[in-house]
Amino acid sequence: MKLQRPDLYHRTPVREFHEAFGHPVFCEPTVPSLDQRILRIRMLAEELTELCAAAGVTLRITPTWCGTHDIEARGISAETCDLVECADALGDLRYLVDGGNLIFGFDGEAVLDEIHRSNMSKLGADGNPVLRDDGKVLKGPNYHKPDIAAVLWGTERRRGIPRFECEPQLRHGRIVISISVPTLADAARGSDYFYQAKEAGTPLVITDEAALAQSVMHALSEEAEDGSTPVSRMLDKAIEQVAEYGEPGIDETPLGHATKEA
């Protein structure tokens, strides 16, 4: 990828701060050092707690066994909200997010545009929002996920498994996901790990695609310390997405109307 001028690639005043104080400014997707990533997350978390205090909201984040998080937010009182402090905290968060795009080398505006394009595709065929009875926004018939990989690397270099070569199917009461060995090998070659190894000057080579497939099958069933596996984490993420977007098969039961199972 041809390097671009920072003033054209990053349309944020935060770039001036980074350049003045010697902080990283990358113009292509880059993995920052672990210390930089830790610092960025810590600063974002600190500002989020400042926003919570200003908005009169308590926030509790609890890790779950499958690698996700339970998030609980509660209001302190209707009167507890400092608008000046809220604006200050939101401004600081935006400053830190822009700085994060600088150290990761992301075109933040282009990513935001792609996410906005995806969100607007949730509109129904008539151009109006599709709402559930409780007011939750559902996905319209023309909805499409944001293609962030295409924004970062272009359509000619998307990462991961090709889209239409691992379509899940429902067969005889089972979800079947079929991935050919060559497709799996292509996915490995296009993965972040292979790309980072190449950038570090230690490129990886697949010497036996069949052996790679066996190794991947073994890795899919390996349990982490919390008892989860890559497959269970994948399923949990998929179920979370189904519930979040109001897909058929899951619905919310209002309190007081729960049905008892026999």
N, C-alpha and C positions, 0 to 999 in steps of 0.2 A: 504494500500500500504506500502510495506516495505521501510523504509528510506534507501537511498543510500549515499555513501560517496560523499561529495561535489566535491572532485577532480576528481571523475569518472563521475559524473552526469553533472557537469558544466565544459566544456572544453574551458575556457576563462580566460585570466590573470586578468580580472576585479574581479574575485572571490577573489584574493589576496588583492585587494584594499578594498573590502567590509569587509573582515575578519579583516584587519588591523585597519579599522576605525569604526568598530562596526555596519556596515550596514547589513540588513537582507540577509541571504543566505538560501533559502528553496530548498529542493530536491523533492518536490511533489507540484502539483498545489495548490496554496494558494491565498486567497484574502488578499492583503496588506491593511494596514489602509488607510482611506481616505486621510489623510495628506501625506502619502507616494505616493499615486496615483497622487494627485495634484502636488506634487513636481516633480515627474517623467515627467508628461505631460508638466509642465512649462519649465523644463530644455530642453526637446526635442524641444519645440517650439522656445526657445531662440537660440538653435544651428541651427535650420532650417532657422531662419532669418539671422544668420551669413553666412550660405551657400548661401542664396539668394543674399546677398550683395557681397560676393566674386565672385559669378558666373555672376553678372550683371543682375539679374532678380528681378523684383518686383512681389510680391505675395499678392493676396487678397482672403480671405476666408470669404464667407458670408453664415450664416445659412439660411436655407429655412424653409417654413412653415411645411414641412413634416418630419423634423428631419434630413435631409441630409444637404450637404453644396455645394454651388457653388464655384468652385475654378478657379481663373483667374491668369495666370502667363504671364508676358510680359518681353521681353528683353529690357534692357536699351540701349545697343549698342553692336555691334559685337566685339568691342575692349575691352569692360569692362569685364575682367575676370582675377582674380588673382589665379593662379594655386596653389601657396603655401597656400593661405588662404582657397581655396576649399578643398585641402587635409586635412588641419587642421580641418575644419568644419565637413567633412565626417568622419574623425577619431573620433572626439568628439561624433558625432551621433551614430557611431557604439559602442563606449564605453558606452553610455547611454542606447542603446538598449540591450546590454549584461547585463547591470545592471538591466534593467527592467525584463529580464528573471530570474535574481537571486531573485528579490523580489517577483515575481509571482510564482516562483518555476517551471518554464517551462524549458524543455530541448530544448534550442534554436536551437541546431544543428539538432535534430530530427525533429523539426517543419519545419526548412528550407529544410531539405531533402524531407519531404512530399510535401511541396509547389513546390519544383523543379520537383518532380516526376509528379505532376499534370500538371505543365506547359509543360513538355516534351510530355505529352500525347496529346497536341494540334496538334502534327505533323499529317500529312495525312497518309493514308494507305501505301503510297509509301515511307514514311520516310521524306518527304519534307514538308516545311511549307505550310499551306493553306492560301493564301493571297487574299484579296479583290482587286478590281481594283485600289483602292487608296493606297494599300500597307498595310492596316490594317490586323493584324493576326487574323484569324478565328479559331474556334475550329475544330479539326479533328474528324473523326467518333469514335475514341477510347478515346475521352476526358473524364476524370473523375475529379470531384472536390476533393480537398485535404481533407482527413479525419482527421482533427485536433483533434477531440474528441478521436479518436482511439489512436493517438499519446500520448495524455495527460493521458488518463485513461485506455487504452487498449480496444480491441474490445468487451470485455465482459461487459464494463460499459460505453457505449456511452450515451450521454445525449439526452433528447428531445424525440419527437414523433418517433416511429419506422418508418423507411424509406418507406416501401411499404404498409403502412396502411392508408395513407392519400393522395393518388395520385389524383391530380386535373384532372377533365375530362371536356371536352367541350360538352355540351348537349343543343341542340336547341338554339344556340346563347348565352348560359350562361356558365360561368366557375363555376363548381360545385366542392367543396372540402368537402368530407364526412369523418368525424372522429368519430369513435365509442366512446361511453362514457367510456368503459374500456380502450381504447387506450389513451384517454385524461387523465384519472387518472394515467396511467402508465407514461405518459409524465410528469405529475406534480411530481410524486415520483422521477423521474430521473432528475428533473430540478436543476439548480444551487441554487435556493432559498431553496429548500428542503435539498440539500446537505449541504449548509452553516449552516442552522439551526441545522442539526444533529451534525456538527462539533462543533458548539457553545454549545452543550449540551441541546438544546431545540428542539428536533425532532418534526416534524409536522406529523399529522395523518389525512388521508382522512376519514371522518366519513360517508359521503353520496355522492356517485359518481354522482348521478343525480343532487343533489343540487350544486355540484361543476360545472357541465356542465352549469347549469343556470347562475351561477355567472360568468363563463368565457364568455358566450354569452353577458352578460351585459357589462363586461369589454371591449369586442371587439368594442362596439359602443360608449364608453365613449370618449368625446372630451377632448384633452389637451388644454392648454391656447392658443396655436396657431391654434386651430381648427382642428387639425389632430386627427385621431383615430389609434389604433393599426393596423386595417385593411388597412387604407390608407397608413400608413408608410410601411407596408409589400408590398403593390402593387407598391409603388414608388420604393422600393428597387429592386423588380423583374423587373420593366420596365428599371431601370438603368442598371441592369445586361444584359438584352436583347440588349440594345443599345451598351453597352460596348463591348460585345463579337460578335457583328454583326449578331445576330440571325435574321431569316426571319421575316419580318413585319415592320422593321424600317431601314431606310437607310439615309445617309447624302446627303443633296442637296447642291452642290457647290454654293457659292455666285454668284449671277448674273444669276442663272438658276432656281431660285425658281418659282414654279408654283402657280398661283393664284387660290384660291378656288372660285367656282361659288357662 
